[in-house]
Every structure is written in structure tokens, then in C-alpha cells.
Amino acid sequence: MCENEAEKMIATSAESLLALSQQEELVDLPKDYPLSASDDEGDSDGERKHQKLLETISSLDGKNRWRLAERSEASLKVSEFHVSSEGTREKLVLSDLLQPIKTSSSLATVKKQLNRVKSKKTVELPLNKEDVARIHREVAFNKTSQALSKWDPIVLKNRKAQQLVFPLEKEQTAFAPIEHVLSGWKARTPLEQEIFSILHKNKQPVTDPLLTPVEKASLKAMSLEEAKMRRAELQRARALQSYYEAKARREKKIKSKKYHKVVKKGKAKKALKDFETLQKVDPTAALEELEKTEKARMMERMSLKHQNSGKWAKSKAIMAKYDLEARQAMQEQLAKNKELTQKLQAAPESEEEEEGVVEAELLVPDVVNEVQLSADGPNPWMLRSCTSDAKEAGTHKDPEQRPEPVVCEDSESEGEESAGAEESLLKEFDERRSLRKRLELTQDAEPTGRQEAQDATSQEVLSELRALSQKLRKEKRQSRKQTADSTGTVLRVQREEPAQGEEEEPLLLQRPERVQTLEELEELGKEGCVQNTELPRPVLQGQQMERDPDKQLDAPKKKKRKAQMIDLQNLLTTKAPSVKSLAAPTTVEHLEDEERDQKQMIREAFAGDDVIRDFLKEKREAVEASKPKDVDLMLPGWGEWGGVGLQPSAKKRRRFLIKAPEGPPRKDKNLPNVIINEKRNIHAAAHQVHVVPYPFTHHHQFERTIQTPIGSTWNTQRAFQKLTTPKVVTKPGHIIKPIKAEDVGYRSSSRSDLSVVQRNPKQLSVRHKKQLKKNSVE
Amino acid sequence: METAPKPGGDAPPKKNKLQAKRKKPRRYWEEEETAPTPAGASPGPPHSKKRKQEFRPQRSKNTLIQKKSWISKKPQVSKKPREQRNPEPQRTLSGAQDPFPGPAPVPEEAALKFRRIDKSKKLLHSKSKTRSRLEVAEAEEKETSVRAARSELLLAEEPGFLEGEDGEDTAKIRQADIVEAVDIASAAKHFDLNLRQFGPYRLNYSQTGRHLAFGGRRGHVAALDWVTKKLMCEINVMEAVRDIRFLHSEALIAVAQNRWLHIYDNQGIELHCIRRCDRITRLEFLPFHFLLATASETGFLTYLDVSVGKIVTALNARAGRLDVMTQNPYNAVIHLGHSNGTVSLWSPAVKEPLAKILCHRGAVRTVAVDSTGTYMATSALDHQLKIFDLRGTFQPLSARTLPKGAGYLAFSQRGLLAAGMGDVVNVWAGQGKGSLPSLEQPYLTHRLSGHVHSLQFCPFEDVLGVGHSGGITSMLVPGAAEPNFDGLENNPYRSRKQRQEWEVKALLEKVPAELICLDPRALAEVDVVTLEQEKKERMERLGYDPEAKAPFQPKPKQKGRSSTASLVKRKRKVMDEEHRDKVRQSLEQQQEQQKQEKTKPTGTWPSALDRFVR
């Protein structure tokens, strides 16, 4: 509208201007500068000549007198030759030009008009075409994208959908009575006719057997007020819900700690009260409730939510130093944790025993009862681990004789060194075993009296153990150093010790039933105190197995190597219990002597080839071969003297040696009797997926989605069908029309509403309230 | 929040529904009684409420949908609200209620064994789109596992077992006693073939367990339907027979003869003589790969693809004469036993052994692997019988010294272990399927008329076939075989047509030979090495990392705080922070590694209290 007006104005003003200019022309023409004029050539020529003459004369004296301006515009300074405005310091105004000699009223109006035009600002230039087009495009884009954005959820849903069935609108399966479907149906047979006549007579429904006309009428008359009431009710409910939601949100936002504290307390009180009442009213329900709390406790125990590990707790821990409140909060949390994780007391009958157990648990540091012997069943896993534990424990028993086997890690001659070490270790182990044998023998000598002493002293022992373990933790670092120093020497001592008989112990199959005396235990503790290198092996008799509490003390590398060696020797030299078969092979009598003889024979037969040594050698070679090779870029003779017998300097060698990155640990690192090929099977890899598809960012994520097989071999028929349903199903012979708003639940009228609702759900509630108010007023 | 009231009228509608329920089956002839109340008259409160309840949705719909369709819509509409909020059982026509509505619940443990997704690998935080895909995958897995668990109900047969009366040793029960006790059909499965003439026999059952082929050292080859005792063919190849094996069906028999490998059909007609496989000592057929693995005296392990007749690979084991071979049915890896006490594991795709296990001090005499691929039993010249764990550790689980040692071993489908020692066969049993057979007490023993030369449990029948120097013995071993067979896979009762159909299907589903590896589920993993390599190559090609985060660019700030110095400072701050993060991560990794190293070697059973250790 405004624009239009402005345009009109512009148009009128332009017209007037045009008129003016014409007038001007009329006025000016006669005096116009005769540059372009050619009609009156004669006198103008003369004039020019005259002017030229004047100029030349004036320039004769060397000074430029004053150049007469060319007459191009009107000026106040009127020369006889031209018009000029110079010197007046005033701009020429249009109206001045119009000034006639006498004032006339007809020109006044024009003047006024001119003034008005001047007072108006000049109209800006219209934008150029491209800009306009761009703006139009932008606006259009915004509009359309807004309009289209309401489809976003639908598009998203369809993309996520397991299956899409086209055409989209389904024909609703209607349960129409047969009469409706077949329009031409008539009661033909006399029986039918009779029945229908009777039905008609009684005003019974013919088409829909469930509704009589009476009922239909009543249905139709389902009162308007009823419907209204229903609607109002629903609205009320919705409003209430929204109120509550808002309230809850508000309350959630409250930052006052006191308020929350009060609320929490109130809740706790209420819960307690409720529980009490429930207990009175319905004991079973109360029990259930109790179970729930118990479960919550268990969850807590599992999740450790109230520990100091949370974000909040950490921040509080920092603050606790300065802030009393924070400290209190932390303490509270810890108390809560304690409360939740505390083991509940069991039934009162076995209270005494339980107490004992609890006490024991409290007394014993957790490291002690980490490993518990499970059922007596021969669980091979348990058994193995236990035996290995027992072994380790055994090795730790006598610290003087059994040192930590340390292999000096010289980088240059590692291979040879390690081989030597292994052999020495083999020897060592034999000795150790024999020693243990002896020890056990001594144990057997004093089996009585152990039981009695046990109960009395168990408390002491436990407390002692506790103290010990604490001490040890403190002295960990020192001990480590000491071991490093001492072991080298001890190793040598160890070697010199005479090897005892080659009795082989069935370690592998041995059940972990090593009994130990308390005296031993105490002794052990003392030793640990004195030496600092050894750890206490707290042993709980009977059910609880021993296990060295902190293996961190030993350098893990050495330990592993040792374990490896032990295992390998073990694997092959275990004396398996011989079977007692009912029907022995006829040729062989199963006599012990004969068996031994046989064994001897085999040993003799294989005396030459040491299977184990060969295998170890092979393994070492395999390990070496699989190691990434270092690249040596050194050129002998560069930058120094070269020649036969001259070795490049170590520094140079070091400088030009590019060390290969250490690969991942071998799979058979801890398996002494196995060589696992680490080479990649490239033929199989060709069948593997080597690209992670789009929505996945890590291969682990993608692997999860392809781990379930979808073939019918691994699935039931139904599952197979479901797993292989096509993503899109089209019905043959049906036209697939583009999706419509009505198809997805939008109604054409409420389209805008819907989009609004989706944008800002808050507005909805406000509007809702308004509506509600209106309703209530009505 | 939790006290927010439920949408209005939740309590009353419930009552109404019950009433509605009671009134639902009313028919029009009953309506006549209540008809006297005029239509316009206001009905009683409960009645009206019911109406309201029932027809509310209908109303709202009818306002939009044309009137004509409303009768037809009616049943559907009235049904809809009920379905939505009515978990109660549907009423049947008879009025009886289903006491156990819905699908039968499946115990979690039953479904657990069908779960395949390995959740031990931790996932990084993922985008919502990714997460939704993962959730879908997990839901699918759960559903399929539940379905599978539910369909276990269809496995009607249960494995039998021999149980001695208290104190009675089952090993004392003789075959004759068993035969006496069982029904006639089962008793007929115990038989002896006295074939003293042609020397110790090797035997092999077909995959369905219906057919039996055996070959004597002195050239006697025969195949029969051992259930009906119908002879299919009987020939003498006039050459020493080392081993005999059925190929994928009972129509083809591979016989390792003195010089070459021959293939006969079930009529005894020689189809092929494979001269590239010479001096074969042992045969093994991999049914899913259609590969015939042969071990020769010359020390070669040769894989022959019987579907196309080509030799896939010939691997040199470099361990002298090979005469101990078995296959792992779980991953189709071939196990070879060697004279230096090792057992090596082979795949046709790799030229070296996949793994080499030192099992005994003496030469390995026999190897057997159970059907789940968990246990390997070995026996050697040192008279020991050992059972190894094949699940990555390759450690012996139990060992036993046997007088004279076991010369032949075989695992049954349900994990029974049979050992042939001289002329005695011992069978050990564990607890249920897939459990370790305990070597303490034999489950059964049987003495034969000659020395054992081959052992095999018959699939799907509680029968152990023993080939010995005196012929063939078919022993009854209760609880040896899987009682339920898959009719589509190995149907003992299939007809000729069915067999042909199955053959085509099996050939279509043939697994490529190069997929044989220790972990058969490796195919469900991404080839990380190639992935990394490709990523690196792409980076080199582009000159930058397309997936890298854009470097931090400080935003210009107002009021003179955007000086160069402050910009640099800000940049440095961010850089430092990132660096610190990196360091932190690497530290954590190191610690984790250390922890693992600490815990691994001990291999202890984790205690329930471990989680409280700080």
C-alpha cells in the first residue's frame, strides 16, 4: 500500500519535472551555447572568432588573466557573452529560474509543488534483479522448509521402520454382513422368506443382528450433554495432569538444599509410617516391600552408587576440606553406603555361628578369603587355578631356599640368556618340589592337637594377619628394591643346592587339600615381618584356599616366565592316576611293577630326543620369527673409518637403528606347551567385512549387528521369516500414491495447529488452560 | 511427579468395563426384555456409563466418517478400546477363559544359550541413530533366542542312560545284559560280524548313521544298511586297505588303498582313482566344506574338494609319516598327531599349522575331538590318556595312565569317550552333553574277539561300532548319541528323492575351504587390519584425515580481548587440555594392561567379593 502511494508520488513528480525541463529548454534555447548549434552558423562563427581573438590578446602578456567560464549553467553573474553563477556562492534554485519579471499567480503553484518535491527524500534505487531474486528465494525456501518440517517425524519414522507396506492407506477390513456385500441378495427360499417376514414383523434387525431399531434409536440419542460431560471430564483430567507436571517441574528446579532435605526427610518418614501400617494390615505385602528394599540394597551393593566414585562425591571430596557442609554430606553418603552394603543378619537360630562368621569376615582382610573353594566337585577350572595357587604358595613357603628367580635383562644377549635361565629354572623347580615333599612329611608327623589349638588361636592369627598385611603394604616399595638386589646372588646359591630325587608329583591333578598348621602360619608371619620380601600366606583351613594377597610385589614378568616353565614341565611329567579297568587287555597284566618297567622302557626309548627341549626351541624360533624386525640403516664407513675388522661405533649403530614397534602380545605367551600361529589368514579375511557402514563409527558397534545368524539353519522358521522380511513391500496391481497428510493422521484443518504443538509444547498448556477457563465459564 | 493423578475416570471405567463385559454377549432376543424402557428415556447410571464408555470413540470417528459405514465399523470400533487397555484374556465363544493367556513364558536360561551377541566388548558412546540400530539388533537377537528356546519343546526324544543300582558299577554290566534288557529293535542293533579272514577292519558310519562301510586290511570292502542289515556292495580290491570313509552321502565311498585313493559308489563300482593322493593312511571328510582330507605316509596333508574334484591344497606337515588324524567338527580344523608328542592343527588356507600343542612325551597314537569342539582327547606311547581344552588355552584338563595305553579314541555326539586298548573297549561318560568325561570310572567296558583297529560312534543311534581283527562289533552304549535328529540335515529315514534334494541344498550351502580357521565366528567380525590400512591409504591420498576433528579456532572477541596474544593463549589452553586428555587415556590404558597382566597369569576363579576390592 505504502509502496503504491510512493510510486504514485514519484510518477507525479516526474511528470512535473518533465514539464519544467521542457520549459527550461524553451527559455534557454535562444541563449544556448552555440557549440552544437549549426543552424545559425554565420553570426556564431563571428562570435567565436572574436572570442579567440580576445583570448590570444589576453594571453600575449604571459599571464592568464581570467578565464571566462563557459556558459553552461545559469549564473547570477551575467556577462554579456554568457551566463555564469560564479561568485554568488549560492546554488541556483529551480525556482529562481522560474522567476519571471513579474510575479504571477500561476507560477506560484508550480513553485509550491516543486518545494514539496524537494522536501521529500529521494526514493532509493530499486535493488537489482539478482538481489531481489535471491531474497525471494530465501523467503520461499524458509516457507517451504517450514511447511515441510512437519513431515520430519514421519520421514524419520519411515526410515527407521522395519518394513514399509505400499500402498500406504490400508483398506479397512470391515465386517460387513453378507447382505451389505451382496446388494442383490434376496430371501428366495420360502424358509428364508418366512424368517424374514417374522423378523420384520417383530421389528427385529435384519442386517445387523446385534442392534434392534430401538437400540439404534437410543444410540443415536446418546445425549449431547453426555458427550459434553465426557469431553469436559477428559479435558479436566488433562489439565490436572499438566498442572501436576508443571508443579513437579517447578519443584525440581528449586535449588534450596534445605527444602530438599525437608522433602526427603518427609518422604522417608512417610515411607516408614506406610510400612508400619502395611505391616499391621497386610503382613505379606509388607514382606514383599521388605524384599524390595532388600533388592535395592543388593543393587546398591552391586552398583556401588554411594561410593566416593561419583562426580558429585568427587567434587564434594575436594570441597570437604574447607566446607563443613560438604564434609557432612560426604559422611552421610558414606553412612548410606555402609547401611546399604551391610550384610543383613540372618535367621536367629544360627545366630551364633553367623556371628562367628561375620566376626571372622571383619577380622580377616579381604585378600585372605578372595578365593573360596567352591563345592567339592572336580571343577577343572577351579582345580587348576587352585593347584597353581597352591604351587605358588608353596614356593613362597621357605624364603631362604627359594628366592625370586630374576633374569638379568641384558638387552644384547637376551636370547641365550633366557634359554639358560629357563633350564636353571627347570632345575630349581625340581628342587623346590622335593623340598615341599619333605615339608609335608614333617607335617604329617604332627597331625594331632592341631584341631584344638586352632579354635583358640584363630582370633589371634587373624588379627596378626591383618596387621601384617597393612604393614606389608607400607613396605612394598622398599621390599621391591631389596628383592632386586638380593635375588641375583640367591639364584646362584640355589643352583648349587643338590638336586634331590627325581620324584614327580602329580601337581596337575592334585586336589588342593594342603593342610597347614597354625605354627607354620605364625612362623610365616614372622618371616614376612623380618624379611619384607615375603608375604604372608594366610590360610583359612578347610574351606578357604590360600592365595597370595598381593602379587604386585613380584615383578610380573619374571613370575610369568617362571610359571610358564613350571607348567610345561608339569604338563608332561604328571603322573596320571592309572585306571582300574575291569577288563584289562589280555596281553598286559596291570601290575604296578610292570607299569613302572614299561615307563622305564619308554623313557629309555626316548632318552635321546628330549621332546620338551625341542619344542621349546621351536617355540622360541617361532616367537623370534613373528617379532617385527628392526630396520638397520647404518652404512659402515660413513663419517668414520671403515674397513675389515672395524666395527662402527655403538652410538652410530644406535642412531641408525629404527626400532620396530612392539606388536601385540602373543596369544601363547602364557601357554608353554602351545605355539599358536600369529599369521593372518588372508583368504578368510577376504570374506570379512572391511568397511564400517554409515551410522556406525566403530567396528565393535557394527559387529554387534551382524553377530546373529539369519539363516534358516540357525533359526526357527518364524524367526527366519522375520529376520528376512523385505524392507519394502508393494502390493502388485495397486497404485502407489504419494503420501498425504491425512494418511499419517494430520487433518487438513488442524495442520498448522499440529506443527505449532510440536514446536513448543509449552504453549499448548497455556492455550489449553485458556480453553479450560472458557469451558468452565460456559 | 510420581503422584501425578492418572487421567480422569480411570477407576470408574474399570468397573464399567466389567459391567460391559457382563453385558456383552447379550443378543437381540434378550434385548426384548429391556426394550420396554423407551429409547429416549434416560437410562440408569451404570447403563449410561457403559454406553459412554463403549461408544465414545465411535462417536468421534463417526463425525468424520460417513454414516453409512458405521454399522460395518461397529465391531471393530468396539474391539479397539478393549484391545488397547485390556490385558485380560479374551473371551471365547463358549465363555471359557484361557487360564494361561498369551504366549508361554520362556525361562531366561533356556534362551540364554541361543544368544550370540558378545556383550563383553564395551561400546563407545554412540549416536542416537547408531544406538537405535543396535537396539534393533539386540531386540532381534532376543526374540530369535526366545523363539528357539520355545521350539526346544519340539525335541521330543530324551537321551537314555545306564544307571547302576546303588553301589553297582555300570562297567560291570555286560553287553548281553543290556541286550536282554532293551526292546527288540534296540537289541537288534547289537551284532557281531565274524570276518576273521581279511584282517583288522576300519569302519565308518555315514552322516545319517544309517549306513556302515568297512574295509579289511586284506582288501575286503563292504557297505551295508546296518539297521536292516541289507548289503549294498561287497568287493575285494585286491590291495591293502588303509582307511575307508563315506563322502557326503552314502552313495560314495572313499577308500585309501595301498597306492592310491579310490572312490567307489554304493554298487561297488570304482568311480575314480586319484593318483595325486598316494600312500594315504588316514581319511577324513569335512561335510560342510565337501573336502576330503587325506594324510599320507609321505607327510602330506591333502585337501580334495569332492564337489568339483580338485585338490585344494597339499600341505607338507614336515613331521614324517602321518598316521594320526582327526577333524574338529566344530570348526573343521584337522588335527594331526606326530611322533614327537605334538598335535598340530591345520587349515587349508594356511601353509603352517594354526597351532601346535605339545601333548605327550611319546609319539601320539590317536586323537579325538568332541562334537562341540571343546575337548580333545589324545593318547600316546607314554600310556597316558589326556583330555585337552581347545577353547584357546590348549591345556590338559585331566589325564590318566592306562595299562598299555589307548590305541584308538572316539567321542560320541553327547560327549562319551571310547578308547580301544588292545582287545578291550572302555567308554567314559561325563555329566550330560558337552561336559568333560571323567576318566575315573569307566562307564562301560567290553572285550572283543580281536584287537581293536577302529572305533566310531554311530550318529543318532546309541551304538558304538568297533572294527577289530576278528571283524566288526556293534556295541550298545546307552546315552551315546543325540536322540533328536534334524530331518532337513541328517535324516536317517530319508528316501532317495529326499537325499537328492538334500544334496543340492548342501552343495548350494557349501562353505568355502578358505574359511576354515580356529574361530569359526571370525566371519562375524570386521577385518580391522584392512580397515585401518584403507583408512591410512585414504589419508595419504587426500593429504588429511577426513574424519579428524577440525582444529580449534578461537572466536574473535570484543573489547580488545581479541589480541593476538590472547588468541594464542586460548589456542594453547585448548591444545593443552587435549593433550592432557590423551595422557590420561594412555595412562588408564597402561594401568588396565597392568591389571590384566596381574590377573591373567594366575587364572584364578573370580571371587564374588572381588568387586569390593579397592
Interface residues (C-beta under 8 A of the other chain):
Chain A: K160 Q162 Q172 T173 A174 F175 A176 P177 H180 Q204 P205 T207 D208 P209 L210 L211 T212 V214 E215 A217 S218 L219 A221 M222 S223 E226 A227 R230 E233 L234 R236 A237 R238 L240 Q241 Y244 E245 A248 K252 M302 L304 D366 V367 N369 E370 V371 Q372 S374 P378 P380 W381 M382 R384 S385 S388 D389 E392 L508 L509 R547 K551 Q552 P556 K559 K560 A563 D567 L568 L571 L572 T573 T574 K575 A576 P577 S578 V579 S581 L582 A583 A584 P585 T586 T587 V588 H590 E595 Q598 K599 I602 F606 D609 V611 I612 D614 F615 E618 K667 D668 N670 L671 N673 V674 I675 I676 N677 K679 R680 N681 H683 A684 A685 A686 H687 Q688 V689 H690 V691 V692 P695 F696 T697 H698 H699 H700 Q701 F702 E703 R704 T705 I706 Q707 T708 P709 T713 N715 T716 R718 A719 K722 L723
Chain B: M1 T3 A4 P5 P7 G8 G9 R27 Y28 E31 A35 A39 G40 S42 P43 S48 R51 K52 F55 R56 R59 S69 I71 S72 K73 K74 P75 Q76 R116 I117 D118 K121 K122 L123 L124 S126 K127 K129 T130 S132 R133 L134 V136 A137 E138 E140 E141 E143 T144 R147 A148 R150 S151 D169 A171 K172 N340 G341 T342 S347 A349 V350 E352 P353 L354 A355 K356 I357 L358 C359 H360 R361 G362 L381 D382 H383 Q384 L385 K386 D389 G392 T393 F394 Q395 P396 L397 S398 A399 R400 T401 L402 P403 K404 M421 G422 D423 V424 N426 L436 S438 L439 E440 P442 T445 H446 R447 E489 E509 P512 E514 L515 I516 C517 R521 A522 L523 A524 E525 V526 D527 V528 V529 T530 L531 E534 Q594 E597 K598 K600 P601 T602 G603 T604 W605 S607 L609 D610 R611 F612 V613
